[in-house]
Amino acid sequence: MKWITALIIGAILAFTLPMGLGGSGGVWMNGWTSWGTYRPIPGSPGFLFSVPVFLGAALAFRLFFNWHSD
């Protein structure tokens, strides 16, 4: 898997996971998972981006699929 593909999948997960768990008023922002989660558009009620999920997912997908393809 190329880096760009891993980054795109990580970005998709970084947007959908926080929004899927309730957005800014849900479970995601009331626990420890709110660390590293930002609102890319100020004033947006539910549009969130999680930097740790983005980096972790991109790295995990890249490592797993490169190891798996050898």
C-alpha positions in Angstrom: 0.0 0.0 0.0 1.3 3.4 -0.9 1.5 6.2 1.6 -1.1 8.3 -0.2 -3.6 5.5 0.0 -2.9 4.9 3.7 -3.2 8.7 4.4 -6.5 8.9 2.6 -8.0 5.9 4.5 -6.6 7.5 7.7 -8.3 10.8 6.9 -11.6 9.1 6.2 -11.5 7.3 9.5 -10.4 10.5 11.3 -13.5 12.3 10.1 -16.1 9.4 10.3 -15.2 7.9 13.7 -15.7 11.0 15.8 -18.8 12.0 14.0 -20.2 8.4 14.2 -19.8 8.5 17.9 -21.9 11.5 18.5 -19.9 14.5 17.2 -19.1 17.3 19.5 -21.8 16.5 22.0 -21.4 12.7 22.0 -19.2 10.1 23.7 -16.1 11.0 21.6 -15.7 14.5 23.1 -16.6 13.5 26.7 -13.8 11.0 27.2 -10.1 10.6 26.8 -10.6 10.3 23.0 -11.2 14.1 22.8 -7.4 14.6 23.1 -6.1 15.6 19.7 -9.6 16.1 18.1 -10.1 19.4 16.4 -12.9 21.3 14.6 -11.5 22.1 11.2 -14.3 24.5 10.6 -14.9 26.9 13.6 -18.5 26.9 14.8 -19.3 23.6 13.1 -21.6 21.6 15.5 -20.4 18.1 14.6 -17.5 18.3 12.0 -14.5 16.8 13.9 -11.0 15.6 12.9 -9.0 13.3 15.1 -5.2 13.6 14.5 -4.3 10.5 16.6 -6.8 8.4 14.6 -5.5 9.9 11.3 -1.8 9.1 12.1 -2.4 5.8 13.8 -4.7 4.4 11.1 -2.4 5.6 8.3 0.7 4.0 9.9 -1.2 0.8 10.8 -2.6 0.3 7.3 0.8 1.1 5.7 2.7 -1.4 8.0 0.1 -4.1 7.8 -0.4 -4.2 4.1 3.3 -3.8 3.3 4.0 -6.8 5.6 1.1 -8.7 4.2 2.2 -8.3 0.6 5.7 -9.7 1.0 
